[in-house]
Amino acid sequence: MPAPLHTDPIPFITLPNWVKAATVCGFNIEPIFARLGIQTDLLHLEEATISVPALGQAMEACVAASRTQHFPFVLGETFAFDYLPDIGTFLATAPTLRDATRVFDWVRELINPMIDIRIEASGDRAALTLAGQGAVTGQDRYFIESLFAAIVKFGRMLAADVESQASLQFRYAPPDYAAAYEAYFRIPVRFAQPRNALEIPRERLDAPLEGSFAKLHAQAQVRVEQRLAELPRRTGLIAMLEAVFEERPALLGEGIETVADHLGLHPRTLQRRLRDENETYAGIVDRVRYRLALRALQDPQTDLESLSERLGFSDRRSFTRAFTRWSGVTPSSFRQRREM
Protein backbone atom coordinates (compact mmCIF):
# COMPACT_ATOMS: atom_id res chain seq x y z
CA MET A 1 0.00 0.00 0.00
CA PRO A 2 1.65 3.26 -1.07
CA ALA A 3 1.89 6.29 1.18
CA PRO A 4 -1.61 7.59 1.96
CA LEU A 5 -2.92 10.54 0.00
CA HIS A 6 -4.69 11.75 3.12
CA THR A 7 -5.46 10.65 6.66
CA ASP A 8 -9.23 10.46 6.28
CA PRO A 9 -10.93 7.17 7.21
CA ILE A 10 -11.37 4.75 4.33
CA PRO A 11 -14.28 2.38 3.63
CA PHE A 12 -14.26 -0.91 5.56
CA ILE A 13 -16.72 -2.77 3.39
CA THR A 14 -14.28 -5.72 3.40
CA LEU A 15 -14.97 -6.49 7.07
CA PRO A 16 -16.54 -9.92 6.30
CA ASN A 17 -13.44 -10.87 4.30
CA TRP A 18 -11.23 -10.19 7.32
CA VAL A 19 -13.47 -12.35 9.51
CA LYS A 20 -13.38 -15.16 6.94
CA ALA A 21 -9.58 -15.03 6.62
CA ALA A 22 -9.14 -15.08 10.41
CA THR A 23 -11.28 -18.21 10.62
CA VAL A 24 -9.18 -19.92 7.95
CA CYS A 25 -6.03 -18.94 9.88
CA GLY A 26 -7.44 -20.43 13.06
CA PHE A 27 -8.05 -17.42 15.33
CA ASN A 28 -10.93 -15.23 16.49
CA ILE A 29 -10.69 -11.70 15.14
CA GLU A 30 -13.32 -10.22 17.47
CA PRO A 31 -10.92 -9.50 20.39
CA ILE A 32 -8.55 -7.74 17.98
CA PHE A 33 -11.29 -5.48 16.66
CA ALA A 34 -12.52 -4.81 20.21
CA ARG A 35 -9.04 -3.89 21.47
CA LEU A 36 -8.47 -1.52 18.56
CA GLY A 37 -11.94 0.04 18.83
CA ILE A 38 -12.93 -1.05 15.32
CA GLN A 39 -16.70 -0.93 14.85
CA THR A 40 -18.35 -4.06 13.47
CA ASP A 41 -21.84 -3.36 12.15
CA LEU A 42 -22.90 -5.61 9.30
CA LEU A 43 -26.32 -3.93 9.23
CA HIS A 44 -24.70 -0.74 7.96
CA LEU A 45 -21.63 -2.21 6.27
CA GLU A 46 -21.68 0.20 3.33
CA GLU A 47 -21.29 3.10 5.77
CA ALA A 48 -18.44 1.51 7.75
CA THR A 49 -15.06 3.25 7.77
CA ILE A 50 -11.71 2.65 9.41
CA SER A 51 -8.69 4.88 9.88
CA VAL A 52 -5.52 4.01 8.01
CA PRO A 53 -3.52 3.57 11.27
CA ALA A 54 -6.20 1.28 12.74
CA LEU A 55 -6.23 -0.80 9.57
CA GLY A 56 -2.47 -1.21 9.79
CA GLN A 57 -2.65 -2.16 13.46
CA ALA A 58 -5.37 -4.70 12.69
CA MET A 59 -3.21 -6.27 9.98
CA GLU A 60 -0.19 -6.56 12.27
CA ALA A 61 -2.33 -8.10 15.03
CA CYS A 62 -3.82 -10.63 12.62
CA VAL A 63 -0.39 -11.60 11.29
CA ALA A 64 0.79 -12.17 14.86
CA ALA A 65 -2.35 -14.14 15.80
CA SER A 66 -2.18 -16.54 12.84
CA ARG A 67 -0.30 -19.71 13.69
CA THR A 68 -1.01 -21.81 10.62
CA GLN A 69 -0.85 -19.60 7.51
CA HIS A 70 0.39 -16.15 6.54
CA PHE A 71 -2.66 -13.93 7.12
CA PRO A 72 -2.13 -11.47 4.19
CA PHE A 73 -1.97 -14.33 1.69
CA VAL A 74 -5.17 -15.82 3.10
CA LEU A 75 -6.93 -12.43 3.16
CA GLY A 76 -6.20 -12.03 -0.55
CA GLU A 77 -7.04 -15.64 -1.38
CA THR A 78 -10.42 -15.55 0.39
CA PHE A 79 -11.35 -12.11 -0.94
CA ALA A 80 -14.65 -12.00 -2.80
CA PHE A 81 -17.05 -9.24 -3.84
CA ASP A 82 -19.74 -10.50 -1.48
CA TYR A 83 -21.12 -7.01 -0.92
CA LEU A 84 -21.48 -6.32 -4.66
CA PRO A 85 -21.78 -9.63 -6.55
CA ASP A 86 -22.23 -7.84 -9.87
CA ILE A 87 -18.49 -7.11 -9.79
CA GLY A 88 -17.89 -10.85 -9.65
CA THR A 89 -20.18 -11.30 -12.65
CA PHE A 90 -18.36 -8.52 -14.52
CA LEU A 91 -15.05 -10.30 -13.94
CA ALA A 92 -16.29 -13.79 -14.80
CA THR A 93 -17.77 -12.60 -18.11
CA ALA A 94 -14.92 -10.30 -19.19
CA PRO A 95 -13.88 -10.70 -22.85
CA THR A 96 -10.19 -9.97 -22.10
CA LEU A 97 -7.86 -9.44 -19.16
CA ARG A 98 -7.50 -5.79 -20.14
CA ASP A 99 -11.25 -5.32 -19.92
CA ALA A 100 -11.33 -7.07 -16.52
CA THR A 101 -8.90 -4.51 -15.08
CA ARG A 102 -11.78 -1.98 -15.04
CA VAL A 103 -12.49 -3.58 -11.66
CA PHE A 104 -9.52 -1.76 -10.14
CA ASP A 105 -11.30 1.57 -10.61
CA TRP A 106 -14.20 0.24 -8.56
CA VAL A 107 -11.87 -1.24 -5.93
CA ARG A 108 -10.31 2.19 -5.50
CA GLU A 109 -13.76 3.73 -4.98
CA LEU A 110 -15.25 1.00 -2.80
CA ILE A 111 -12.35 -0.33 -0.77
CA ASN A 112 -9.28 1.89 -0.66
CA PRO A 113 -8.41 5.06 -2.62
CA MET A 114 -4.73 4.12 -2.26
CA ILE A 115 -5.10 0.98 -4.39
CA ASP A 116 -4.00 2.40 -7.73
CA ILE A 117 -3.30 -0.42 -10.20
CA ARG A 118 -2.11 0.54 -13.66
CA ILE A 119 -1.28 -1.38 -16.83
CA GLU A 120 2.29 -0.86 -18.00
CA ALA A 121 3.68 -2.43 -21.16
CA SER A 122 7.18 -2.66 -22.59
CA GLY A 123 8.30 -4.90 -25.41
CA ASP A 124 6.54 -8.24 -25.22
CA ARG A 125 5.74 -7.97 -21.48
CA ALA A 126 2.90 -6.22 -19.65
CA ALA A 127 2.44 -5.63 -15.95
CA LEU A 128 -0.32 -4.80 -13.50
CA THR A 129 1.61 -2.34 -11.38
CA LEU A 130 0.75 -0.83 -8.00
CA ALA A 131 1.51 2.90 -8.19
CA GLY A 132 3.69 4.45 -5.51
CA GLN A 133 7.40 5.01 -4.95
CA GLY A 134 7.65 5.78 -1.23
CA ALA A 135 9.45 3.66 1.34
CA VAL A 136 7.70 0.35 2.09
CA THR A 137 7.08 -0.36 5.77
CA GLY A 138 6.24 -3.73 7.31
CA GLN A 139 2.55 -2.86 7.34
CA ASP A 140 2.73 -1.78 3.69
CA ARG A 141 4.29 -5.11 2.78
CA TYR A 142 1.41 -7.03 4.32
CA PHE A 143 -1.17 -5.08 2.32
CA ILE A 144 0.84 -5.47 -0.88
CA GLU A 145 1.00 -9.23 -0.27
CA SER A 146 -2.75 -9.36 0.24
CA LEU A 147 -3.48 -7.29 -2.87
CA PHE A 148 -1.34 -9.43 -5.15
CA ALA A 149 -2.70 -12.64 -3.63
CA ALA A 150 -6.16 -11.45 -4.73
CA ILE A 151 -4.91 -10.38 -8.17
CA VAL A 152 -3.27 -13.76 -8.79
CA LYS A 153 -6.40 -15.55 -7.57
CA PHE A 154 -8.66 -13.72 -10.01
CA GLY A 155 -6.09 -14.02 -12.79
CA ARG A 156 -6.11 -17.79 -12.41
CA MET A 157 -9.89 -17.78 -12.43
CA LEU A 158 -10.01 -15.88 -15.72
CA ALA A 159 -7.06 -17.47 -17.53
CA ALA A 160 -5.51 -20.41 -15.72
CA ASP A 161 -2.92 -21.05 -18.43
CA VAL A 162 -1.38 -17.59 -18.03
CA GLU A 163 0.10 -18.74 -14.71
CA SER A 164 2.95 -20.57 -16.47
CA GLN A 165 4.02 -17.29 -18.12
CA ALA A 166 3.57 -14.93 -15.16
CA SER A 167 5.98 -13.58 -12.54
CA LEU A 168 5.79 -11.29 -9.53
CA GLN A 169 8.04 -8.35 -8.64
CA PHE A 170 8.21 -6.59 -5.28
CA ARG A 171 10.04 -3.39 -4.41
CA TYR A 172 11.03 -4.43 -0.91
CA ALA A 173 13.84 -6.71 0.23
CA PRO A 174 13.08 -10.41 0.80
CA PRO A 175 11.33 -10.85 4.17
CA ASP A 176 12.35 -13.60 6.59
CA TYR A 177 9.61 -15.82 5.18
CA ALA A 178 10.50 -15.19 1.50
CA ALA A 179 10.46 -18.93 0.76
CA ALA A 180 6.72 -18.91 1.47
CA TYR A 181 6.10 -16.63 -1.52
CA GLU A 182 6.90 -19.11 -4.26
CA ALA A 183 5.33 -21.92 -2.26
CA TYR A 184 2.11 -19.87 -2.08
CA PHE A 185 2.04 -18.08 -5.45
CA ARG A 186 3.62 -20.96 -7.43
CA ILE A 187 5.13 -18.52 -9.93
CA PRO A 188 8.59 -16.87 -9.98
CA VAL A 189 9.01 -14.06 -7.43
CA ARG A 190 11.74 -11.39 -7.40
CA PHE A 191 12.42 -8.89 -4.62
CA ALA A 192 14.18 -5.49 -4.53
CA GLN A 193 12.69 -4.62 -7.94
CA PRO A 194 11.72 -1.15 -9.25
CA ARG A 195 8.00 -1.84 -8.87
CA ASN A 196 5.33 -4.01 -7.26
CA ALA A 197 3.78 -5.81 -10.20
CA LEU A 198 2.34 -8.96 -11.72
CA GLU A 199 4.02 -9.42 -15.09
CA ILE A 200 2.50 -11.41 -17.97
CA PRO A 201 3.03 -11.67 -21.75
CA ARG A 202 1.72 -8.50 -23.39
CA GLU A 203 -0.31 -10.45 -25.92
CA ARG A 204 -2.37 -12.00 -23.11
CA LEU A 205 -3.95 -8.65 -22.19
CA ASP A 206 -6.16 -8.74 -25.27
CA ALA A 207 -6.44 -12.49 -25.86
CA PRO A 208 -10.09 -13.71 -25.77
CA LEU A 209 -11.17 -15.34 -22.50
CA GLU A 210 -13.26 -18.49 -22.41
CA GLY A 211 -15.80 -17.04 -19.99
CA SER A 212 -16.62 -14.06 -22.22
CA PHE A 213 -20.36 -13.27 -22.19
CA ALA A 214 -20.80 -9.83 -23.74
CA LYS A 215 -24.44 -9.23 -22.80
CA LEU A 216 -24.06 -10.20 -19.14
CA HIS A 217 -20.76 -8.32 -18.94
CA ALA A 218 -22.37 -5.08 -20.13
CA GLN A 219 -25.34 -5.54 -17.81
CA ALA A 220 -23.08 -6.19 -14.83
CA GLN A 221 -21.14 -3.00 -15.56
CA VAL A 222 -24.34 -0.95 -15.64
CA ARG A 223 -25.50 -2.44 -12.34
CA VAL A 224 -22.17 -1.77 -10.63
CA GLU A 225 -22.03 1.80 -11.86
CA GLN A 226 -25.62 2.40 -10.72
CA ARG A 227 -24.71 1.08 -7.28
CA LEU A 228 -21.60 3.22 -7.09
CA ALA A 229 -23.55 6.29 -8.14
CA GLU A 230 -25.85 5.76 -5.16
CA LEU A 231 -22.92 5.77 -2.71
CA PRO A 232 -21.77 9.29 -1.82
CA ARG A 233 -18.22 9.86 -0.67
CA ARG A 234 -17.97 10.33 3.08
CA THR A 235 -14.68 12.14 3.60
CA GLY A 236 -12.23 14.58 2.09
CA LEU A 237 -12.48 17.14 -0.69
CA ILE A 238 -14.57 14.87 -2.93
CA ALA A 239 -17.16 14.42 -0.20
CA MET A 240 -17.27 18.19 0.34
CA LEU A 241 -17.71 18.80 -3.38
CA GLU A 242 -20.46 16.19 -3.66
CA ALA A 243 -22.23 17.69 -0.63
CA VAL A 244 -22.17 21.14 -2.27
CA PHE A 245 -23.71 19.73 -5.44
CA GLU A 246 -26.39 17.85 -3.49
CA GLU A 247 -27.30 21.01 -1.59
CA ARG A 248 -27.20 23.24 -4.67
CA PRO A 249 -27.79 21.09 -7.79
CA ALA A 250 -27.86 24.21 -9.96
CA LEU A 251 -24.06 24.32 -9.59
CA LEU A 252 -23.86 21.11 -11.61
CA GLY A 253 -24.48 23.18 -14.71
CA GLU A 254 -21.77 25.70 -13.86
CA GLY A 255 -18.09 25.48 -14.73
CA ILE A 256 -15.29 24.56 -12.38
CA GLU A 257 -14.39 28.23 -11.89
CA THR A 258 -17.78 29.01 -10.30
CA VAL A 259 -17.69 25.93 -8.08
CA ALA A 260 -14.07 26.51 -7.01
CA ASP A 261 -15.01 30.07 -6.03
CA HIS A 262 -17.92 28.68 -4.00
CA LEU A 263 -15.43 26.43 -2.15
CA GLY A 264 -12.94 29.25 -1.65
CA LEU A 265 -10.35 27.60 -3.91
CA HIS A 266 -8.52 28.58 -7.06
CA PRO A 267 -9.70 26.44 -10.01
CA ARG A 268 -6.17 25.09 -10.59
CA THR A 269 -5.91 24.16 -6.91
CA LEU A 270 -9.21 22.29 -7.09
CA GLN A 271 -8.10 20.44 -10.22
CA ARG A 272 -4.74 19.51 -8.68
CA ARG A 273 -6.29 18.23 -5.46
CA LEU A 274 -8.79 16.15 -7.42
CA ARG A 275 -5.94 14.67 -9.49
CA ASP A 276 -4.19 13.76 -6.23
CA GLU A 277 -7.25 11.68 -5.35
CA ASN A 278 -7.50 10.09 -8.82
CA GLU A 279 -10.63 12.07 -9.65
CA THR A 280 -11.78 14.58 -12.24
CA TYR A 281 -14.26 17.41 -11.92
CA ALA A 282 -16.32 16.06 -14.84
CA GLY A 283 -16.38 12.59 -13.28
CA ILE A 284 -17.79 13.92 -10.01
CA VAL A 285 -20.41 16.02 -11.82
CA ASP A 286 -21.52 12.94 -13.76
CA ARG A 287 -21.66 10.78 -10.63
CA VAL A 288 -23.73 13.27 -8.63
CA ARG A 289 -26.08 13.93 -11.54
CA TYR A 290 -26.58 10.18 -11.96
CA ARG A 291 -27.19 9.68 -8.23
CA LEU A 292 -29.73 12.52 -8.06
CA ALA A 293 -31.44 11.27 -11.23
CA LEU A 294 -31.72 7.71 -9.85
CA ARG A 295 -33.20 9.12 -6.66
CA ALA A 296 -35.67 11.38 -8.48
CA LEU A 297 -36.82 8.64 -10.86
CA GLN A 298 -38.06 6.59 -7.91
CA ASP A 299 -41.02 8.97 -7.95
CA PRO A 300 -43.34 8.24 -10.90
CA GLN A 301 -44.55 11.85 -10.74
CA THR A 302 -41.10 13.29 -11.52
CA ASP A 303 -41.25 15.52 -14.58
CA LEU A 304 -38.25 14.81 -16.81
CA GLU A 305 -38.16 18.34 -18.18
CA SER A 306 -37.94 19.82 -14.69
CA LEU A 307 -35.42 17.18 -13.59
CA SER A 308 -33.17 17.99 -16.56
CA GLU A 309 -33.21 21.67 -15.62
CA ARG A 310 -32.61 20.93 -11.93
CA LEU A 311 -29.52 18.87 -12.76
CA GLY A 312 -28.02 21.67 -14.83
CA PHE A 313 -28.62 20.26 -18.32
CA SER A 314 -29.38 22.63 -21.16
CA ASP A 315 -32.44 20.62 -22.15
CA ARG A 316 -34.19 17.29 -21.70
CA ARG A 317 -32.49 15.81 -24.76
CA SER A 318 -29.03 16.39 -23.23
CA PHE A 319 -30.17 14.77 -19.97
CA THR A 320 -31.58 11.75 -21.83
CA ARG A 321 -28.32 11.26 -23.74
CA ALA A 322 -26.27 11.45 -20.54
CA PHE A 323 -28.55 9.12 -18.58
CA THR A 324 -28.53 6.59 -21.42
CA ARG A 325 -24.71 6.70 -21.43
CA TRP A 326 -24.63 6.09 -17.66
CA SER A 327 -27.29 3.39 -17.42
CA GLY A 328 -27.76 1.91 -20.89
CA VAL A 329 -31.44 2.91 -20.99
CA THR A 330 -33.40 6.17 -21.26
CA PRO A 331 -34.84 7.79 -18.12
CA SER A 332 -38.35 6.80 -19.23
CA SER A 333 -37.35 3.16 -19.75
CA PHE A 334 -35.53 3.09 -16.43
CA ARG A 335 -38.62 4.35 -14.61
CA GLN A 336 -40.87 1.86 -16.39
CA ARG A 337 -38.62 -1.00 -15.29
CA ARG A 338 -38.81 0.22 -11.68
CA GLU A 339 -42.58 0.19 -11.86
CA MET A 340 -42.86 -3.36 -13.21
Secondary structure, 3 states (H helix, E strand, C coil): CCCCCCCCCEECCCHHHHHHHHHHCCCCCHHHHHHHCCCCCHHHHHHCEECHHHHHHHHHHHHHHCCCCCHHHHHHHCCCCCCCHHHHHHHHCCCCHHHHCCHHHHHHHHCCCCCCEEEEEECCEEEEEECCCCCCCHHHHHHHHHHHHHHHHHHHHHCHHHHHHCEEECCCCCCCCCHHHHHHHCCCEECCCCCEEEEEEHHHHHCCCCCCCHHHHHHHHHHHHHHHHCCCCCCHHHHHHHHHHHHCHHHHHCCHHHHHHHHCCCHHHHHHHHHHCCCCHHHHHHHHHHHHHHHHCCCCCCCHHHHHHHCCCCCHHHHHHHHHHHHCCCHHHHHHHHHC
